[in-house]
Amino acid sequence: MNKNIYSKDDELNLALLFAPLISNFKKILQSSLLVSIIFTLISFLYPKLYTSSISFFKINDNSLSLMSNSPIDSLLGSDSQLNDRLKIDIKDVILSRRLSKEIINKRWMSLNNKTMIELWELNKTGFFDNIFGENNKDNLSIAIIEEAALKEFSSRISVDENIKTGLVSVFISTEDRFLSVEILNYINTFIQEFTYQNITEISEKEILYLESRINEVDKELNVSRERLIFFLEENKNYQNSPTLLLLYNELNSELIFKEGVMTTLLQQIEIAKLNKVNIAPVIGVLDLPQIAAKKSSPSRLFFLLFGFIVGMLYQSIAVIIKSLNSNDF
């Protein structure tokens, strides 16, 4: 390496270093243009994708309680609201394997009743399979195809969640602008049905529990009544005996307590049944999906600029290395 590029103070002489770049500017420019053209041609190998989006938000509905601000409402607390008790992460539901499998296996109207597996041609047999007649796919090959489709779909969907507002935005990119909108509408339907089913199950379980508890308390209440009646029949003058009077008070208090429990349970089951009738959506849609006017990728301009920069850097480094190994300095 020639040391003339260093000054007396052992500092790099940038002017001398850039001299070969200036003298070879035309060559560097030609190389950059050539690489940018190559990169632009490569961009045509990528499929055109159209992106659409939809935005969800969680509804905090406190209108389900038909006895708000009443004694029973204060007894049950805010947790009595079905919507409040449904702890669902919208993002997890959207990215769930169950939903993804339904999407890739569903036949879409936008694709003329084809699946996304057929769209991506993942189910096509290879050249050698056609020659040897191995067209029958076993369960293993079907699972492999499905996994490949799930992996491809995961690269086409993205979910952004605003931690402060709880707004969840879903973006879908497909080869068909109408398919992107159709998938997002299906996701919306799936989420609405999924949350409704979960709320309904919670309500039904609550009603079943209350009914079983009412039956148990009713049996205990009958036992307490029978014990008190038996006591009064056997001890008509119980007021004259402090011991019998104390026993009477205990039996009577037990009966009153169980009657109060029964009253509370009956109120709770009425609220549960009314809440089930008035189940409201817990997931709302802020922005409905719109048909993309333009393709989202690939960006020809990005490939062009990226190729130009790569070509310029490559040729510039090559010129500098060549100059350092020669007597140009």
Solvent accessible surface area in square Angstrom, and as a share of the most:
residue,aa,sasa,rsa
1,M,158,0.71
2,N,42,0.22
3,K,164,0.70
4,N,93,0.48
5,I,5,0.02
6,Y,98,0.37
7,S,53,0.34
8,K,207,0.88
9,D,113,0.59
10,D,117,0.61
11,E,113,0.51
12,L,80,0.40
13,N,58,0.30
14,L,103,0.51
15,A,81,0.63
16,L,56,0.28
17,L,26,0.13
18,F,99,0.41
19,A,45,0.35
20,P,14,0.09
21,L,26,0.13
22,I,132,0.67
23,S,90,0.58
24,N,47,0.24
25,F,120,0.50
26,K,145,0.62
27,K,103,0.44
28,I,10,0.05
29,L,62,0.31
30,Q,100,0.45
31,S,21,0.13
32,S,0,0.00
33,L,90,0.45
34,L,108,0.54
35,V,29,0.17
36,S,2,0.01
37,I,95,0.48
38,I,81,0.41
39,F,47,0.20
40,T,29,0.17
41,L,112,0.56
42,I,67,0.34
43,S,0,0.00
44,F,125,0.52
45,L,147,0.73
46,Y,114,0.43
47,P,67,0.42
48,K,103,0.44
49,L,28,0.14
50,Y,30,0.11
51,T,43,0.25
52,S,6,0.04
53,S,41,0.27
54,I,1,0.00
55,S,9,0.06
56,F,0,0.00
57,F,73,0.31
58,K,71,0.30
59,I,56,0.28
60,N,123,0.63
61,D,24,0.12
62,N,104,0.53
63,S,82,0.53
64,L,5,0.02
65,S,16,0.10
66,L,89,0.44
67,M,63,0.28
68,S,63,0.41
69,N,151,0.77
70,S,24,0.16
71,P,116,0.73
72,I,8,0.04
73,D,31,0.16
74,S,91,0.59
75,L,113,0.56
76,L,45,0.22
77,G,29,0.28
78,S,88,0.57
79,D,88,0.46
80,S,13,0.09
81,Q,10,0.05
82,L,1,0.00
83,N,5,0.03
84,D,42,0.22
85,R,67,0.24
86,L,8,0.04
87,K,167,0.71
88,I,26,0.13
89,D,68,0.35
90,I,10,0.05
91,K,67,0.28
92,D,92,0.48
93,V,16,0.09
94,I,2,0.01
95,L,86,0.43
96,S,33,0.21
97,R,134,0.49
98,R,132,0.48
99,L,1,0.00
100,S,15,0.10
101,K,71,0.30
102,E,59,0.27
103,I,1,0.00
104,I,0,0.00
105,N,68,0.35
106,K,72,0.31
107,R,136,0.50
108,W,1,0.00
109,M,161,0.72
110,S,35,0.23
111,L,17,0.09
112,N,128,0.66
113,N,95,0.49
114,K,106,0.45
115,T,14,0.08
116,M,0,0.00
117,I,20,0.10
118,E,52,0.23
119,L,52,0.26
120,W,35,0.12
121,E,98,0.44
122,L,57,0.29
123,N,55,0.28
124,K,136,0.58
125,T,44,0.26
126,G,38,0.37
127,F,143,0.60
128,F,141,0.59
129,D,49,0.26
130,N,88,0.45
131,I,99,0.50
132,F,146,0.61
133,G,49,0.47
134,E,113,0.51
135,N,84,0.43
136,N,150,0.77
137,K,75,0.32
138,D,88,0.46
139,N,130,0.67
140,L,124,0.62
141,S,33,0.22
142,I,92,0.47
143,A,48,0.37
144,I,104,0.53
145,I,24,0.12
146,E,35,0.15
147,E,80,0.36
148,A,42,0.33
149,A,0,0.00
150,L,18,0.09
151,K,158,0.67
152,E,61,0.27
153,F,3,0.01
154,S,70,0.45
155,S,85,0.55
156,R,22,0.08
157,I,18,0.09
158,S,56,0.36
159,V,16,0.09
160,D,83,0.43
161,E,79,0.35
162,N,71,0.37
163,I,164,0.83
164,K,196,0.83
165,T,102,0.59
166,G,31,0.29
167,L,45,0.22
168,V,2,0.01
169,S,22,0.14
170,V,0,0.00
171,F,67,0.28
172,I,0,0.00
173,S,22,0.14
174,T,0,0.00
175,E,47,0.21
176,D,40,0.21
177,R,73,0.26
178,F,113,0.47
179,L,0,0.00
180,S,0,0.00
181,V,22,0.13
182,E,37,0.16
183,I,0,0.00
184,L,0,0.00
185,N,66,0.34
186,Y,53,0.20
187,I,0,0.00
188,N,29,0.15
189,T,67,0.39
190,F,18,0.08
191,I,2,0.01
192,Q,51,0.23
193,E,95,0.43
194,F,51,0.21
195,T,3,0.02
196,Y,122,0.46
197,Q,95,0.42
198,N,40,0.21
199,I,1,0.01
200,T,26,0.15
201,E,92,0.41
202,I,46,0.24
203,S,0,0.00
204,E,70,0.32
205,K,137,0.58
206,E,46,0.21
207,I,19,0.10
208,L,115,0.57
209,Y,134,0.51
210,L,9,0.04
211,E,68,0.31
212,S,53,0.34
213,R,75,0.27
214,I,25,0.13
215,N,89,0.46
216,E,91,0.41
217,V,2,0.01
218,D,59,0.31
219,K,139,0.59
220,E,73,0.33
221,L,6,0.03
222,N,61,0.31
223,V,79,0.46
224,S,3,0.02
225,R,98,0.36
226,E,112,0.50
227,R,118,0.43
228,L,16,0.08
229,I,97,0.49
230,F,129,0.54
231,F,11,0.05
232,L,66,0.33
233,E,111,0.50
234,E,110,0.49
235,N,37,0.19
236,K,162,0.69
237,N,111,0.57
238,Y,27,0.10
239,Q,128,0.57
240,N,127,0.65
241,S,31,0.20
242,P,112,0.71
243,T,103,0.60
244,L,50,0.25
245,L,69,0.34
246,L,109,0.54
247,L,76,0.38
248,Y,45,0.17
249,N,69,0.36
250,E,97,0.43
251,L,14,0.07
252,N,42,0.22
253,S,65,0.42
254,E,54,0.24
255,L,21,0.10
256,I,102,0.52
257,F,139,0.58
258,K,35,0.15
259,E,66,0.29
260,G,37,0.35
261,V,37,0.22
262,M,22,0.10
263,T,73,0.43
264,T,37,0.22
265,L,15,0.08
266,L,85,0.42
267,Q,70,0.31
268,Q,39,0.17
269,I,11,0.06
270,E,93,0.42
271,I,7,0.04
272,A,2,0.01
273,K,85,0.36
274,L,74,0.37
275,N,4,0.02
276,K,73,0.31
277,V,124,0.71
278,N,66,0.34
279,I,29,0.14
280,A,25,0.19
281,P,86,0.54
282,V,1,0.00
283,I,2,0.01
284,G,10,0.09
285,V,43,0.25
286,L,105,0.52
287,D,74,0.38
288,L,108,0.54
289,P,13,0.08
290,Q,131,0.58
291,I,89,0.45
292,A,14,0.11
293,A,91,0.71
294,K,163,0.69
295,K,67,0.28
296,S,62,0.40
297,S,38,0.25
298,P,10,0.06
299,S,53,0.34
300,R,56,0.20
301,L,113,0.56
302,F,123,0.51
303,F,33,0.14
304,L,74,0.37
305,L,96,0.48
306,F,95,0.40
307,G,0,0.00
308,F,56,0.23
309,I,94,0.48
310,V,53,0.30
311,G,0,0.00
312,M,70,0.31
313,L,105,0.52
314,Y,148,0.56
315,Q,22,0.10
316,S,19,0.12
317,I,96,0.49
318,A,40,0.31
319,V,10,0.06
320,I,40,0.20
321,I,92,0.47
322,K,144,0.61
323,S,5,0.03
324,L,33,0.17
325,N,119,0.61
326,S,41,0.26
327,N,142,0.73
328,D,95,0.49
329,F,18,0.07
